[in-house]
Amino acid sequence: MTLSVFQCNACDHTLFPARYLCPRCGGADWRGVPFAQGTVTEATVVHQRVGQPNAAPLHLASVVSAAGPVVIARSEAALHAGDVVRLTIDSAGAIVASPL
C-alpha cells in the first residue's frame, strides 16, 4: 500500500495526517501526494508495552518524508539519525520503515 501526504488545493500546504481544514488558508479541498522514502531524524526502542509483558522490543523512528511532513514508523531493526529509509504500510495499517 502506498503512503500519501495531503496537500491543500488552495495553497499547496502539505500535511500528514489528513485534516478537515488547512491550518494555513482554511481550505477543505485536498489531494493525495504519494511518497515512498524519507530520512530518520530520531529513533528509539520500546522495551515494555502495557498489557504485553512478553512482547519483543519495538523499534520506532521519526522520519522526515521526501514530501515534507514527519511520520512515525516502525522498523524491524534499529535505525539511526540520518538513515534513508523506504516507507510502506503493512497489512495492519502501520507505517513501516526499511533501510535503503
Backbone hydrogen bonds, N-H to C=O, Kabsch-Sander energy under -0.5 kcal/mol:
donor,donor_aa,acceptor,acceptor_aa,energy
3,L,35,F,-0.7
5,V,33,V,-2.2
6,F,15,L,-3.0
7,Q,31,R,-2.7
8,C,13,H,-2.6
9,N,29,D,-2.7
12,D,8,C,-2.0
15,L,6,F,-3.0
22,C,27,G,-2.8
26,G,22,C,-2.0
30,W,28,A,-0.5
31,R,7,Q,-1.9
33,V,5,V,-2.7
35,F,3,L,-2.5
38,G,85,V,-1.9
39,T,64,V,-2.1
40,V,83,D,-2.9
41,T,62,S,-2.9
42,E,62,S,-1.2
44,T,60,L,-2.6
46,V,58,L,-3.0
47,H,45,V,-0.7
49,R,52,Q,-0.6
52,Q,49,R,-2.0
55,A,52,Q,-1.7
58,L,46,V,-2.4
59,H,57,P,-0.6
59,H,75,S,-0.7
60,L,44,T,-2.6
61,A,73,A,-2.2
62,S,42,E,-2.4
63,V,61,A,-0.5
63,V,71,V,-3.0
64,V,39,T,-2.7
65,S,63,V,-0.8
65,S,69,P,-2.6
66,A,37,Q,-2.5
68,G,65,S,-1.6
71,V,63,V,-2.6
73,A,61,A,-2.7
73,A,71,V,-0.5
74,R,95,I,-2.9
75,S,59,H,-1.6
82,G,40,V,-3.2
83,D,80,H,-2.4
85,V,38,G,-2.6
86,R,98,S,-3.4
87,L,36,A,-2.6
88,T,96,V,-2.2
89,I,1,M,-1.0
90,D,94,A,-2.6
93,G,90,D,-1.9
96,V,88,T,-3.0
97,A,74,R,-3.6
98,S,86,R,-2.3
100,L,84,V,-2.1
